[in-house]
Amino acid sequence: MPLNTRSIAVGIAVTGFFAIAIIGWSSGLSPFTCCKRALLGAAAVYIAGVCAVKVINAILMSAIINHQIRRQQEENNAGRD
């Protein structure tokens, strides 16, 4: 079963938002600048997260399909003996 792309990406984006905001705040930037940068960073992290989870889902589905194919081939070979 594939991973839920949206919920994972949102969690990563929220964490990224706060991380970027805290880094900006600790650097002495104004709150508005921190917010803008954190919002843009969260959007970028969300897009990267969606892409990463989709790649992981593709790898997982490929592995599941290959496992099922091997299992069926083994069952067919065992039935012939």
Backbone atoms as SQL, in Angstrom:
CREATE TABLE atoms (id INTEGER PRIMARY KEY, chain TEXT, resi INTEGER, resn TEXT, atom TEXT, x REAL, y REAL, z REAL);
INSERT INTO atoms VALUES
  (1, 'A', 1, 'MET', 'N', 0.844, -1.173, 0.000),
  (2, 'A', 1, 'MET', 'CA', 0.000, 0.000, 0.000),
  (3, 'A', 1, 'MET', 'C', 0.894, 1.243, 0.000),
  (4, 'A', 2, 'PRO', 'N', 0.649, 2.171, -0.914),
  (5, 'A', 2, 'PRO', 'CA', 1.517, 3.351, -0.997),
  (6, 'A', 2, 'PRO', 'C', 1.339, 4.299, 0.197),
  (7, 'A', 3, 'LEU', 'N', 2.352, 5.100, 0.401),
  (8, 'A', 3, 'LEU', 'CA', 2.328, 6.079, 1.484),
  (9, 'A', 3, 'LEU', 'C', 1.415, 7.245, 1.112),
  (10, 'A', 4, 'ASN', 'N', 0.835, 7.888, 2.120),
  (11, 'A', 4, 'ASN', 'CA', -0.034, 9.037, 1.903),
  (12, 'A', 4, 'ASN', 'C', 0.826, 10.267, 1.619),
  (13, 'A', 5, 'THR', 'N', 0.839, 10.689, 0.377),
  (14, 'A', 5, 'THR', 'CA', 1.740, 11.746, -0.075),
  (15, 'A', 5, 'THR', 'C', 1.443, 13.082, 0.595),
  (16, 'A', 6, 'ARG', 'N', 0.188, 13.481, 0.608),
  (17, 'A', 6, 'ARG', 'CA', -0.159, 14.818, 1.093),
  (18, 'A', 6, 'ARG', 'C', 0.146, 14.995, 2.573),
  (19, 'A', 7, 'SER', 'N', -0.232, 14.043, 3.410),
  (20, 'A', 7, 'SER', 'CA', -0.025, 14.229, 4.847),
  (21, 'A', 7, 'SER', 'C', 1.462, 14.249, 5.205),
  (22, 'A', 8, 'ILE', 'N', 2.250, 13.427, 4.548),
  (23, 'A', 8, 'ILE', 'CA', 3.692, 13.417, 4.817),
  (24, 'A', 8, 'ILE', 'C', 4.328, 14.733, 4.360),
  (25, 'A', 9, 'ALA', 'N', 3.938, 15.202, 3.172),
  (26, 'A', 9, 'ALA', 'CA', 4.513, 16.450, 2.652),
  (27, 'A', 9, 'ALA', 'C', 4.104, 17.650, 3.508),
  (28, 'A', 10, 'VAL', 'N', 2.878, 17.666, 4.000),
  (29, 'A', 10, 'VAL', 'CA', 2.434, 18.776, 4.855),
  (30, 'A', 10, 'VAL', 'C', 3.217, 18.776, 6.164),
  (31, 'A', 11, 'GLY', 'N', 3.425, 17.600, 6.740),
  (32, 'A', 11, 'GLY', 'CA', 4.207, 17.521, 7.978),
  (33, 'A', 11, 'GLY', 'C', 5.629, 18.018, 7.790),
  (34, 'A', 12, 'ILE', 'N', 6.230, 17.639, 6.678),
  (35, 'A', 12, 'ILE', 'CA', 7.586, 18.099, 6.381),
  (36, 'A', 12, 'ILE', 'C', 7.598, 19.614, 6.160),
  (37, 'A', 13, 'ALA', 'N', 6.586, 20.134, 5.462),
  (38, 'A', 13, 'ALA', 'CA', 6.528, 21.574, 5.173),
  (39, 'A', 13, 'ALA', 'C', 6.324, 22.390, 6.446),
  (40, 'A', 14, 'VAL', 'N', 5.484, 21.914, 7.350),
  (41, 'A', 14, 'VAL', 'CA', 5.264, 22.636, 8.609),
  (42, 'A', 14, 'VAL', 'C', 6.547, 22.670, 9.437),
  (43, 'A', 15, 'THR', 'N', 7.226, 21.547, 9.496),
  (44, 'A', 15, 'THR', 'CA', 8.500, 21.503, 10.217),
  (45, 'A', 15, 'THR', 'C', 9.518, 22.442, 9.569),
  (46, 'A', 16, 'GLY', 'N', 9.563, 22.436, 8.251),
  (47, 'A', 16, 'GLY', 'CA', 10.466, 23.338, 7.541),
  (48, 'A', 16, 'GLY', 'C', 10.125, 24.800, 7.771),
  (49, 'A', 17, 'PHE', 'N', 8.825, 25.116, 7.808),
  (50, 'A', 17, 'PHE', 'CA', 8.392, 26.495, 8.058),
  (51, 'A', 17, 'PHE', 'C', 8.935, 26.991, 9.397),
  (52, 'A', 18, 'PHE', 'N', 8.717, 26.200, 10.436),
  (53, 'A', 18, 'PHE', 'CA', 9.167, 26.642, 11.756),
  (54, 'A', 18, 'PHE', 'C', 10.685, 26.675, 11.860),
  (55, 'A', 19, 'ALA', 'N', 11.351, 25.745, 11.222),
  (56, 'A', 19, 'ALA', 'CA', 12.816, 25.755, 11.252),
  (57, 'A', 19, 'ALA', 'C', 13.362, 27.014, 10.582),
  (58, 'A', 20, 'ILE', 'N', 12.824, 27.348, 9.415),
  (59, 'A', 20, 'ILE', 'CA', 13.286, 28.547, 8.703),
  (60, 'A', 20, 'ILE', 'C', 12.942, 29.809, 9.478),
  (61, 'A', 21, 'ALA', 'N', 11.742, 29.842, 10.080),
  (62, 'A', 21, 'ALA', 'CA', 11.335, 31.022, 10.860),
  (63, 'A', 21, 'ALA', 'C', 12.232, 31.206, 12.075),
  (64, 'A', 22, 'ILE', 'N', 12.564, 30.138, 12.763),
  (65, 'A', 22, 'ILE', 'CA', 13.422, 30.243, 13.947),
  (66, 'A', 22, 'ILE', 'C', 14.832, 30.671, 13.556),
  (67, 'A', 23, 'ILE', 'N', 15.325, 30.141, 12.453),
  (68, 'A', 23, 'ILE', 'CA', 16.654, 30.552, 11.985),
  (69, 'A', 23, 'ILE', 'C', 16.656, 32.039, 11.626),
  (70, 'A', 24, 'GLY', 'N', 15.618, 32.496, 10.935),
  (71, 'A', 24, 'GLY', 'CA', 15.527, 33.918, 10.587),
  (72, 'A', 24, 'GLY', 'C', 15.384, 34.808, 11.808),
  (73, 'A', 25, 'TRP', 'N', 14.576, 34.356, 12.770),
  (74, 'A', 25, 'TRP', 'CA', 14.370, 35.138, 13.988),
  (75, 'A', 25, 'TRP', 'C', 15.656, 35.244, 14.794),
  (76, 'A', 26, 'SER', 'N', 16.393, 34.116, 14.867),
  (77, 'A', 26, 'SER', 'CA', 17.639, 34.146, 15.630),
  (78, 'A', 26, 'SER', 'C', 18.725, 34.971, 14.924),
  (79, 'A', 27, 'SER', 'N', 18.566, 35.187, 13.617),
  (80, 'A', 27, 'SER', 'CA', 19.513, 36.023, 12.878),
  (81, 'A', 27, 'SER', 'C', 19.216, 37.506, 13.026),
  (82, 'A', 28, 'GLY', 'N', 18.102, 37.836, 13.658),
  (83, 'A', 28, 'GLY', 'CA', 17.762, 39.229, 13.892),
  (84, 'A', 28, 'GLY', 'C', 16.923, 39.866, 12.803),
  (85, 'A', 29, 'LEU', 'N', 16.297, 39.075, 11.942),
  (86, 'A', 29, 'LEU', 'CA', 15.443, 39.630, 10.892),
  (87, 'A', 29, 'LEU', 'C', 14.106, 40.067, 11.480),
  (88, 'A', 30, 'SER', 'N', 13.418, 40.939, 10.760),
  (89, 'A', 30, 'SER', 'CA', 12.099, 41.374, 11.222),
  (90, 'A', 30, 'SER', 'C', 11.112, 40.215, 11.104),
  (91, 'A', 31, 'PRO', 'N', 10.039, 40.224, 11.903),
  (92, 'A', 31, 'PRO', 'CA', 9.064, 39.136, 11.853),
  (93, 'A', 31, 'PRO', 'C', 8.421, 38.966, 10.473),
  (94, 'A', 32, 'PHE', 'N', 8.169, 40.065, 9.780),
  (95, 'A', 32, 'PHE', 'CA', 7.551, 39.975, 8.460),
  (96, 'A', 32, 'PHE', 'C', 8.491, 39.285, 7.464),
  (97, 'A', 33, 'THR', 'N', 9.765, 39.630, 7.524),
  (98, 'A', 33, 'THR', 'CA', 10.753, 38.998, 6.637),
  (99, 'A', 33, 'THR', 'C', 10.886, 37.510, 6.959),
  (100, 'A', 34, 'CYS', 'N', 10.907, 37.180, 8.253),
  (101, 'A', 34, 'CYS', 'CA', 10.976, 35.770, 8.656),
  (102, 'A', 34, 'CYS', 'C', 9.769, 35.004, 8.127),
  (103, 'A', 35, 'CYS', 'N', 8.593, 35.617, 8.233),
  (104, 'A', 35, 'CYS', 'CA', 7.372, 34.956, 7.789),
  (105, 'A', 35, 'CYS', 'C', 7.379, 34.721, 6.284),
  (106, 'A', 36, 'LYS', 'N', 7.775, 35.750, 5.524),
  (107, 'A', 36, 'LYS', 'CA', 7.819, 35.597, 4.067),
  (108, 'A', 36, 'LYS', 'C', 8.795, 34.502, 3.659),
  (109, 'A', 37, 'ARG', 'N', 9.979, 34.530, 4.228),
  (110, 'A', 37, 'ARG', 'CA', 10.989, 33.534, 3.869),
  (111, 'A', 37, 'ARG', 'C', 10.560, 32.132, 4.296),
  (112, 'A', 38, 'ALA', 'N', 9.973, 32.040, 5.479),
  (113, 'A', 38, 'ALA', 'CA', 9.528, 30.732, 5.960),
  (114, 'A', 38, 'ALA', 'C', 8.386, 30.195, 5.102),
  (115, 'A', 39, 'LEU', 'N', 7.503, 31.065, 4.661),
  (116, 'A', 39, 'LEU', 'CA', 6.389, 30.632, 3.813),
  (117, 'A', 39, 'LEU', 'C', 6.886, 30.151, 2.457),
  (118, 'A', 40, 'LEU', 'N', 7.799, 30.892, 1.861),
  (119, 'A', 40, 'LEU', 'CA', 8.375, 30.456, 0.579),
  (120, 'A', 40, 'LEU', 'C', 9.182, 29.164, 0.746),
  (121, 'A', 41, 'GLY', 'N', 9.908, 29.070, 1.842),
  (122, 'A', 41, 'GLY', 'CA', 10.665, 27.850, 2.117),
  (123, 'A', 41, 'GLY', 'C', 9.751, 26.656, 2.343),
  (124, 'A', 42, 'ALA', 'N', 8.644, 26.874, 3.048),
  (125, 'A', 42, 'ALA', 'CA', 7.703, 25.783, 3.291),
  (126, 'A', 42, 'ALA', 'C', 7.072, 25.309, 1.982),
  (127, 'A', 43, 'ALA', 'N', 6.789, 26.239, 1.077),
  (128, 'A', 43, 'ALA', 'CA', 6.233, 25.848, -0.223),
  (129, 'A', 43, 'ALA', 'C', 7.241, 25.013, -1.009),
  (130, 'A', 44, 'ALA', 'N', 8.496, 25.424, -0.973),
  (131, 'A', 44, 'ALA', 'CA', 9.537, 24.673, -1.676),
  (132, 'A', 44, 'ALA', 'C', 9.735, 23.297, -1.044),
  (133, 'A', 45, 'VAL', 'N', 9.712, 23.235, 0.279),
  (134, 'A', 45, 'VAL', 'CA', 9.875, 21.963, 0.983),
  (135, 'A', 45, 'VAL', 'C', 8.675, 21.057, 0.710),
  (136, 'A', 46, 'TYR', 'N', 7.474, 21.630, 0.610),
  (137, 'A', 46, 'TYR', 'CA', 6.277, 20.835, 0.307),
  (138, 'A', 46, 'TYR', 'C', 6.406, 20.177, -1.067),
  (139, 'A', 47, 'ILE', 'N', 6.826, 20.961, -2.043),
  (140, 'A', 47, 'ILE', 'CA', 6.972, 20.423, -3.402),
  (141, 'A', 47, 'ILE', 'C', 8.048, 19.335, -3.429),
  (142, 'A', 48, 'ALA', 'N', 9.163, 19.589, -2.759),
  (143, 'A', 48, 'ALA', 'CA', 10.230, 18.582, -2.699),
  (144, 'A', 48, 'ALA', 'C', 9.754, 17.334, -1.955),
  (145, 'A', 49, 'GLY', 'N', 8.974, 17.517, -0.901),
  (146, 'A', 49, 'GLY', 'CA', 8.443, 16.383, -0.146),
  (147, 'A', 49, 'GLY', 'C', 7.494, 15.532, -0.965),
  (148, 'A', 50, 'VAL', 'N', 6.626, 16.195, -1.739),
  (149, 'A', 50, 'VAL', 'CA', 5.695, 15.457, -2.605),
  (150, 'A', 50, 'VAL', 'C', 6.477, 14.634, -3.619),
  (151, 'A', 51, 'CYS', 'N', 7.472, 15.239, -4.227),
  (152, 'A', 51, 'CYS', 'CA', 8.283, 14.510, -5.217),
  (153, 'A', 51, 'CYS', 'C', 9.009, 13.337, -4.576),
  (154, 'A', 52, 'ALA', 'N', 9.574, 13.544, -3.401),
  (155, 'A', 52, 'ALA', 'CA', 10.316, 12.476, -2.724),
  (156, 'A', 52, 'ALA', 'C', 9.397, 11.320, -2.348),
  (157, 'A', 53, 'VAL', 'N', 8.208, 11.626, -1.834),
  (158, 'A', 53, 'VAL', 'CA', 7.284, 10.562, -1.445),
  (159, 'A', 53, 'VAL', 'C', 6.775, 9.812, -2.672),
  (160, 'A', 54, 'LYS', 'N', 6.579, 10.512, -3.777),
  (161, 'A', 54, 'LYS', 'CA', 6.155, 9.829, -5.001),
  (162, 'A', 54, 'LYS', 'C', 7.241, 8.878, -5.504),
  (163, 'A', 55, 'VAL', 'N', 8.499, 9.291, -5.401),
  (164, 'A', 55, 'VAL', 'CA', 9.602, 8.414, -5.802),
  (165, 'A', 55, 'VAL', 'C', 9.658, 7.188, -4.882),
  (166, 'A', 56, 'ILE', 'N', 9.511, 7.417, -3.589),
  (167, 'A', 56, 'ILE', 'CA', 9.519, 6.306, -2.638),
  (168, 'A', 56, 'ILE', 'C', 8.358, 5.357, -2.913),
  (169, 'A', 57, 'ASN', 'N', 7.168, 5.900, -3.206),
  (170, 'A', 57, 'ASN', 'CA', 6.021, 5.061, -3.543),
  (171, 'A', 57, 'ASN', 'C', 6.284, 4.232, -4.793),
  (172, 'A', 58, 'ALA', 'N', 6.913, 4.822, -5.793),
  (173, 'A', 58, 'ALA', 'CA', 7.216, 4.083, -7.016),
  (174, 'A', 58, 'ALA', 'C', 8.180, 2.938, -6.730),
  (175, 'A', 59, 'ILE', 'N', 9.183, 3.189, -5.898),
  (176, 'A', 59, 'ILE', 'CA', 10.143, 2.145, -5.543),
  (177, 'A', 59, 'ILE', 'C', 9.450, 1.029, -4.762),
  (178, 'A', 60, 'LEU', 'N', 8.606, 1.406, -3.800),
  (179, 'A', 60, 'LEU', 'CA', 7.893, 0.402, -3.009),
  (180, 'A', 60, 'LEU', 'C', 6.957, -0.439, -3.873),
  (181, 'A', 61, 'MET', 'N', 6.223, 0.204, -4.764),
  (182, 'A', 61, 'MET', 'CA', 5.294, -0.537, -5.623),
  (183, 'A', 61, 'MET', 'C', 6.052, -1.479, -6.552),
  (184, 'A', 62, 'SER', 'N', 7.179, -1.044, -7.064),
  (185, 'A', 62, 'SER', 'CA', 7.995, -1.893, -7.921),
  (186, 'A', 62, 'SER', 'C', 8.481, -3.116, -7.153),
  (187, 'A', 63, 'ALA', 'N', 8.912, -2.907, -5.922),
  (188, 'A', 63, 'ALA', 'CA', 9.385, -4.025, -5.107),
  (189, 'A', 63, 'ALA', 'C', 8.248, -5.004, -4.803),
  (190, 'A', 64, 'ILE', 'N', 7.066, -4.480, -4.505),
  (191, 'A', 64, 'ILE', 'CA', 5.913, -5.340, -4.222),
  (192, 'A', 64, 'ILE', 'C', 5.538, -6.151, -5.453),
  (193, 'A', 65, 'ILE', 'N', 5.520, -5.504, -6.599),
  (194, 'A', 65, 'ILE', 'CA', 5.168, -6.200, -7.844),
  (195, 'A', 65, 'ILE', 'C', 6.187, -7.282, -8.164),
  (196, 'A', 66, 'ASN', 'N', 7.476, -6.968, -8.040),
  (197, 'A', 66, 'ASN', 'CA', 8.518, -7.971, -8.299),
  (198, 'A', 66, 'ASN', 'C', 8.415, -9.149, -7.335),
  (199, 'A', 67, 'HIS', 'N', 8.098, -8.871, -6.073),
  (200, 'A', 67, 'HIS', 'CA', 7.944, -9.937, -5.090),
  (201, 'A', 67, 'HIS', 'C', 6.775, -10.849, -5.466),
  (202, 'A', 68, 'GLN', 'N', 5.666, -10.251, -5.871),
  (203, 'A', 68, 'GLN', 'CA', 4.499, -11.053, -6.256),
  (204, 'A', 68, 'GLN', 'C', 4.785, -11.889, -7.502),
  (205, 'A', 69, 'ILE', 'N', 5.500, -11.315, -8.453),
  (206, 'A', 69, 'ILE', 'CA', 5.845, -12.057, -9.676),
  (207, 'A', 69, 'ILE', 'C', 6.737, -13.245, -9.332),
  (208, 'A', 70, 'ARG', 'N', 7.749, -13.023, -8.482),
  (209, 'A', 70, 'ARG', 'CA', 8.628, -14.125, -8.080),
  (210, 'A', 70, 'ARG', 'C', 7.856, -15.210, -7.345),
  (211, 'A', 71, 'ARG', 'N', 6.939, -14.810, -6.483),
  (212, 'A', 71, 'ARG', 'CA', 6.147, -15.778, -5.730),
  (213, 'A', 71, 'ARG', 'C', 5.289, -16.630, -6.674),
  (214, 'A', 72, 'GLN', 'N', 4.671, -15.992, -7.663),
  (215, 'A', 72, 'GLN', 'CA', 3.850, -16.735, -8.617),
  (216, 'A', 72, 'GLN', 'C', 4.710, -17.665, -9.472),
  (217, 'A', 73, 'GLN', 'N', 5.893, -17.207, -9.850),
  (218, 'A', 73, 'GLN', 'CA', 6.783, -18.064, -10.635),
  (219, 'A', 73, 'GLN', 'C', 7.233, -19.274, -9.822),
  (220, 'A', 74, 'GLU', 'N', 7.524, -19.078, -8.545),
  (221, 'A', 74, 'GLU', 'CA', 7.910, -20.197, -7.690),
  (222, 'A', 74, 'GLU', 'C', 6.757, -21.183, -7.523),
  (223, 'A', 75, 'GLU', 'N', 5.533, -20.678, -7.381),
  (224, 'A', 75, 'GLU', 'CA', 4.368, -21.551, -7.249),
  (225, 'A', 75, 'GLU', 'C', 4.138, -22.346, -8.537),
  (226, 'A', 76, 'ASN', 'N', 4.323, -21.701, -9.676),
  (227, 'A', 76, 'ASN', 'CA', 4.165, -22.386, -10.958),
  (228, 'A', 76, 'ASN', 'C', 5.238, -23.457, -11.160),
  (229, 'A', 77, 'ASN', 'N', 6.472, -23.128, -10.775),
  (230, 'A', 77, 'ASN', 'CA', 7.565, -24.099, -10.908),
  (231, 'A', 77, 'ASN', 'C', 7.377, -25.278, -9.951),
  (232, 'A', 78, 'ALA', 'N', 6.871, -25.025, -8.756),
  (233, 'A', 78, 'ALA', 'CA', 6.644, -26.104, -7.786),
  (234, 'A', 78, 'ALA', 'C', 5.514, -27.009, -8.249),
  (235, 'A', 79, 'GLY', 'N', 4.532, -26.460, -8.943),
  (236, 'A', 79, 'GLY', 'CA', 3.416, -27.258, -9.422),
  (237, 'A', 79, 'GLY', 'C', 3.797, -28.160, -10.578),
  (238, 'A', 80, 'ARG', 'N', 4.835, -27.830, -11.301),
  (239, 'A', 80, 'ARG', 'CA', 5.271, -28.630, -12.456),
  (240, 'A', 80, 'ARG', 'C', 6.101, -29.840, -12.051),
  (241, 'A', 81, 'ASP', 'N', 6.731, -29.759, -10.876),
  (242, 'A', 81, 'ASP', 'CA', 7.618, -30.852, -10.449),
  (243, 'A', 81, 'ASP', 'C', 6.863, -32.050, -10.032);
